[in-house]
Structures are given as C-alpha cells and as structure tokens.
C-alpha cells in the first residue's frame, strides 16, 4: 500500500473520529436540557439560550471545526469520490460509540449494515 494512501486513510479516520466525538458531545448537551419541540417562540429562544450556555455544545463544535480542517487537508490530497466513500468510517465509529458509550441498543440488522460499510470501505480503498 502506498504511503500517501495510508496518510489519507489515517486523516479520514481522524476526521471521522472527530465527527464521532462531536456527535457524542452534542448528544450529551441536548439530552441534558429535556426539551419538547414547540412552536412557542419564547420557549424556543429559552431553549437556544440554555443550549449555547452548555460547555458540551462548545466542545462538540471545536471537534467539528477540527474535523473540518482535517477534511480540507484530505480533499487536497485525495479524489473527492475516494475520500467521501472512505469517510463512511464515521458510520462505524458512531455505531460503536452509540453502543458502548451511550449504551444504545443495536440490533442485528444495524450491525450487519455496519459490517457491509466496512466491506465497502475496503473495496473503495483497494480500487
């Protein structure tokens, strides 16, 4: 395997990992608020104010910014078609984090689908 390909795959995995951490922090921030969707504009603004006052939201946004910066490096080094296909790694990371960090239930079909994503990433990497 070419060294350049390994670097690109590492950077894609890094951006996927940052995206996963971002999603975990955003989920944690939103879950801590106990918000029910409404059309009441006062409640919506109160919710937004509460949300932006959560440090977890800002940590998530920092990881999102890091992910964006790494992704721009990936785009400068790889074809978009390859990079975007390989970026499907974030589905794997999110599935694992949902199961083991958030303790969410994952059924057989979801694990099977995640496994098929892994196979697809391998095929894309070899092409």
Backbone bond lengths (Angstrom), bond angles and torsions (degrees), N, CA, C in turn:
res aa  C-N    CA-C-N  psi(-1)  N-CA   C-N-CA  omega(-1)  CA-C   N-CA-C  phi
1 X - - - 1.446 - - 1.525 108.67 -
2 X 1.302 116.80 137.52 1.454 120.60 -178.91 1.524 110.80 -67.71
3 X 1.341 114.31 147.39 1.460 119.37 179.34 1.530 110.47 -63.45
4 X 1.338 117.74 -37.94 1.462 121.16 178.62 1.514 112.19 -61.55
5 X 1.334 116.29 -38.95 1.460 121.03 178.57 1.524 110.51 -65.67
6 X 1.328 116.20 -41.45 1.469 119.50 178.38 1.520 111.06 -62.52
7 X 1.342 116.91 -40.18 1.466 120.33 178.39 1.528 110.40 -63.52
8 X 1.326 116.58 -45.54 1.468 120.09 179.62 1.522 110.60 -62.15
9 X 1.335 117.54 -44.16 1.467 120.35 178.87 1.528 111.16 -63.47
10 X 1.324 116.77 -39.02 1.468 120.34 176.20 1.525 110.67 -62.30
11 X 1.335 116.78 -45.02 1.469 120.09 -179.75 1.527 111.44 -65.58
12 X 1.321 116.99 -37.83 1.471 120.14 176.70 1.524 109.97 -65.25
13 X 1.336 117.03 -41.88 1.470 119.96 176.95 1.523 110.15 -63.00
14 X 1.331 117.10 -38.41 1.467 120.97 178.66 1.522 111.22 -64.32
15 X 1.313 117.14 -44.66 1.465 119.02 178.72 1.530 110.65 -65.77
16 X 1.328 117.07 -36.57 1.473 119.87 176.95 1.525 111.05 -66.30
17 X 1.315 116.51 -39.56 1.461 120.31 177.26 1.532 111.08 -64.16
18 X 1.330 116.75 -43.59 1.469 120.17 177.28 1.524 111.15 -62.53
19 X 1.338 117.12 -40.05 1.465 120.90 176.40 1.524 110.97 -61.26
20 X 1.323 116.09 -40.92 1.470 120.49 -179.92 1.525 110.56 -64.71
21 X 1.320 116.90 -46.04 1.469 120.72 178.20 1.518 109.59 -61.61
22 X 1.331 116.64 -41.89 1.459 121.06 176.34 1.527 110.72 -55.88
23 X 1.327 116.84 -49.52 1.463 120.24 -178.19 1.530 112.37 -63.61
24 X 1.325 117.06 -36.95 1.467 120.08 177.98 1.523 111.29 -63.85
25 X 1.336 117.03 -42.75 1.458 119.93 178.96 1.530 111.88 -68.88
26 X 1.343 117.12 -39.72 1.465 119.71 177.96 1.529 110.73 -64.57
27 X 1.325 116.41 -42.42 1.471 120.64 178.28 1.525 110.52 -61.79
28 X 1.321 116.53 -42.49 1.455 121.30 178.94 1.538 111.24 -63.53
29 X 1.320 116.24 -41.72 1.469 120.19 -179.91 1.525 111.11 -65.01
30 X 1.314 116.67 -46.29 1.462 119.85 -176.66 1.521 111.69 -70.72
31 X 1.339 117.20 -36.45 1.460 120.34 179.57 1.530 112.24 -67.03
32 X 1.322 117.04 -24.98 1.465 119.86 -178.08 1.531 112.60 -77.12
33 X 1.331 117.86 -5.64 1.465 120.09 -174.54 1.518 115.30 -99.59
34 X 1.321 118.26 -20.81 1.459 120.36 179.50 1.528 110.97 55.43
35 X 1.320 116.51 56.62 1.467 122.95 -178.14 1.516 110.57 -98.06
36 X 1.330 115.93 136.31 1.450 122.61 173.40 1.523 107.66 -109.80
37 X 1.337 118.08 125.81 1.467 119.74 -179.33 1.526 111.58 -54.81
38 X 1.317 115.38 139.53 1.456 121.68 -177.10 1.519 109.81 -151.25
39 X 1.296 116.37 163.68 1.462 121.55 173.95 1.524 110.95 -100.03
40 X 1.313 117.28 1.13 1.464 121.99 179.00 1.527 109.09 -73.02
41 X 1.334 116.17 113.56 1.465 121.29 -173.98 1.530 111.97 -63.68
42 X 1.315 117.71 -33.72 1.466 121.33 178.64 1.526 110.01 -64.40
43 X 1.337 116.80 -45.46 1.458 120.82 179.35 1.535 111.42 -65.91
44 X 1.321 116.46 -34.99 1.467 120.15 178.74 1.527 109.75 -65.35
45 X 1.337 117.83 -46.27 1.463 120.40 179.33 1.526 111.70 -66.27
46 X 1.324 117.06 -36.64 1.460 120.52 176.29 1.530 109.98 -62.90
47 X 1.331 115.37 -43.33 1.459 120.39 177.84 1.529 111.24 -60.92
48 X 1.322 117.10 -46.35 1.472 121.06 179.87 1.520 110.27 -60.69
49 X 1.320 117.53 -43.32 1.461 120.56 178.97 1.532 110.83 -62.19
50 X 1.330 116.73 -43.64 1.465 120.44 178.21 1.529 110.64 -62.94
51 X 1.322 116.06 -40.59 1.459 120.39 -178.10 1.527 111.60 -65.55
52 X 1.323 118.16 -46.01 1.468 120.23 -177.92 1.523 111.88 -71.26
53 X 1.314 117.39 -13.19 1.467 119.68 177.04 1.533 112.28 -88.20
54 X 1.326 116.53 -1.23 1.469 121.31 179.55 1.533 109.95 -86.66
55 X 1.329 118.38 119.21 1.474 120.06 177.06 1.530 112.84 -58.74
56 X 1.332 116.78 -30.79 1.472 120.23 179.93 1.521 111.47 -61.80
57 X 1.321 116.83 -34.39 1.459 120.71 176.81 1.528 109.90 -62.10
58 X 1.318 116.51 -45.49 1.463 121.57 -176.99 1.530 111.25 -69.53
59 X 1.323 117.46 -36.07 1.467 120.01 176.06 1.532 108.97 -63.76
60 X 1.315 116.09 -43.20 1.464 119.87 177.01 1.518 111.93 -59.99
61 X 1.318 116.94 -41.97 1.463 120.44 179.89 1.532 111.63 -67.17
62 X 1.327 117.10 -33.77 1.469 120.00 175.88 1.527 109.93 -63.74
63 X 1.325 117.31 -43.86 1.462 119.90 177.45 1.532 111.17 -65.09
64 X 1.319 116.53 -33.44 1.458 119.77 175.81 1.531 110.85 -64.55
65 X 1.315 116.84 -40.56 1.463 121.31 178.12 1.530 110.97 -66.28
66 X 1.328 116.85 -42.09 1.465 120.28 176.70 1.524 109.62 -60.61
67 X 1.327 116.70 -44.63 1.455 121.30 178.99 1.523 110.90 -59.03
68 X 1.319 117.06 -42.98 1.461 121.34 178.94 1.527 110.80 -60.97
69 X 1.313 116.90 -45.33 1.471 120.44 180.00 1.521 111.70 -62.43
70 X 1.325 116.77 -43.82 1.471 120.49 178.22 1.525 109.66 -64.94
71 X 1.327 116.74 -39.72 1.461 120.79 -179.74 1.526 110.95 -62.68
72 X 1.313 117.36 -38.24 1.468 120.31 177.53 1.529 111.08 -63.47
73 X 1.329 116.86 -36.86 1.467 120.25 175.19 1.527 109.50 -64.62
74 X 1.340 116.63 -43.35 1.470 120.69 178.35 1.524 109.90 -57.88
75 X 1.325 116.76 -45.99 1.462 120.17 -178.49 1.525 112.24 -63.80
76 X 1.314 116.68 -27.68 1.465 119.45 178.87 1.529 111.56 -77.17
77 X 1.335 117.74 -15.50 1.461 121.48 -174.63 1.528 114.03 -113.34
78 X 1.337 118.07 -13.06 1.468 119.99 -174.10 1.521 110.74 -138.32
79 X 1.327 114.58 158.62 1.460 120.00 173.79 1.532 108.98 -65.87
80 X 1.315 115.96 143.66 1.463 120.57 -179.22 1.522 111.11 -59.84
81 X 1.316 117.31 -42.31 1.460 121.00 -178.88 1.526 111.01 -58.12
82 X 1.325 116.93 -46.04 1.462 120.97 179.26 1.525 110.61 -66.87
83 X 1.335 116.27 -49.59 1.466 121.01 -175.40 1.526 111.11 -60.58
84 X 1.324 116.26 -44.95 1.458 119.46 -177.19 1.526 111.19 -67.43
85 X 1.323 116.92 -37.57 1.464 119.83 177.42 1.524 110.80 -65.89
86 X 1.332 116.19 -45.09 1.466 119.71 -179.86 1.526 111.79 -68.93
87 X 1.334 116.74 -24.25 1.470 119.99 179.09 1.526 111.53 -66.91
88 X 1.300 117.37 -6.87 1.465 120.54 175.40 1.519 111.57 -62.83
89 X 1.330 117.25 -7.04 1.467 121.07 175.11 1.519 111.18 -56.00
90 X 1.344 116.29 -28.26 1.464 117.07 -178.00 1.528 111.20 -64.20
91 X 1.329 117.99 -26.87 1.470 119.70 175.34 1.527 110.61 -63.48
92 X 1.316 116.01 -38.25 1.459 121.01 179.02 1.518 110.14 -67.67
93 X 1.334 116.26 -48.22 1.471 120.63 -179.53 1.527 111.53 -62.21
94 X 1.334 116.45 -41.30 1.473 120.06 179.20 1.529 109.79 -65.23
95 X 1.327 117.87 -42.12 1.470 120.46 179.19 1.527 110.52 -61.13
96 X 1.326 116.57 -45.44 1.469 120.07 179.94 1.529 111.72 -66.03
97 X 1.337 116.28 -43.04 1.468 119.82 179.85 1.527 111.15 -66.66
98 X 1.322 116.55 -39.56 1.469 119.69 178.59 1.523 110.66 -61.18
99 X 1.324 115.22 -42.37 1.461 119.67 -177.70 1.525 112.55 -72.26
100 X 1.342 116.96 -47.84 1.461 119.89 -169.99 1.529 114.34 -96.36
101 X 1.314 118.23 -25.46 1.473 120.07 178.69 1.524 110.26 -95.03
102 X 1.333 116.53 -49.55 1.466 120.33 -178.06 1.524 112.96 -88.14
103 X 1.331 117.00 -7.75 1.472 122.77 178.96 1.529 112.25 60.95
104 X 1.332 116.91 32.72 1.457 120.70 176.52 1.522 109.33 -79.95
105 X 1.320 115.91 150.81 1.460 120.45 179.31 1.529 109.34 -80.75
106 X 1.332 114.77 139.87 1.462 121.26 178.44 1.519 107.55 -127.59
107 X 1.317 115.53 120.89 1.453 120.00 -179.11 1.523 112.27 -80.39
108 X 1.305 114.66 172.01 1.460 121.88 -178.73 1.527 111.71 -59.37
109 X 1.332 116.93 -42.67 1.465 120.16 -178.62 1.524 111.28 -64.49
110 X 1.317 117.82 -37.14 1.465 120.39 178.75 1.526 110.38 -67.48
111 X 1.350 117.23 -41.82 1.464 119.61 176.61 1.525 110.87 -64.42
112 X 1.325 116.90 -39.43 1.456 120.57 177.90 1.527 110.56 -62.15
113 X 1.324 116.29 -44.95 1.461 120.39 177.51 1.522 112.16 -61.16
114 X 1.320 116.72 -40.25 1.464 120.98 177.69 1.525 110.11 -64.63
115 X 1.315 116.95 -39.58 1.467 120.51 176.64 1.521 111.89 -63.68
116 X 1.323 117.14 -38.31 1.463 120.28 177.23 1.533 111.09 -65.60
117 X 1.315 116.92 -33.78 1.470 120.24 175.23 1.523 110.02 -62.54
118 X 1.334 116.78 -42.25 1.471 120.71 177.65 1.525 109.89 -59.33
119 X 1.319 117.16 -45.55 1.472 121.13 179.02 1.525 109.73 -60.86
120 X 1.321 117.08 -43.28 1.456 120.95 178.90 1.521 112.19 -61.64
121 X 1.331 117.41 -41.29 1.463 120.98 178.37 1.522 110.52 -62.84
122 X 1.319 116.68 -40.32 1.470 120.81 177.76 1.528 109.84 -61.36
123 X 1.348 117.26 -46.72 1.458 120.28 179.20 1.521 111.87 -60.82
124 X 1.317 116.82 -43.50 1.474 120.68 179.36 1.524 110.00 -63.54
125 X 1.314 117.22 -41.65 1.472 121.05 -178.96 1.524 112.36 -64.78
126 X 1.329 115.89 -32.44 1.462 119.87 -178.77 1.518 113.12 -82.20
127 X 1.324 117.32 -14.99 1.469 119.46 -176.47 1.512 113.14 -85.06
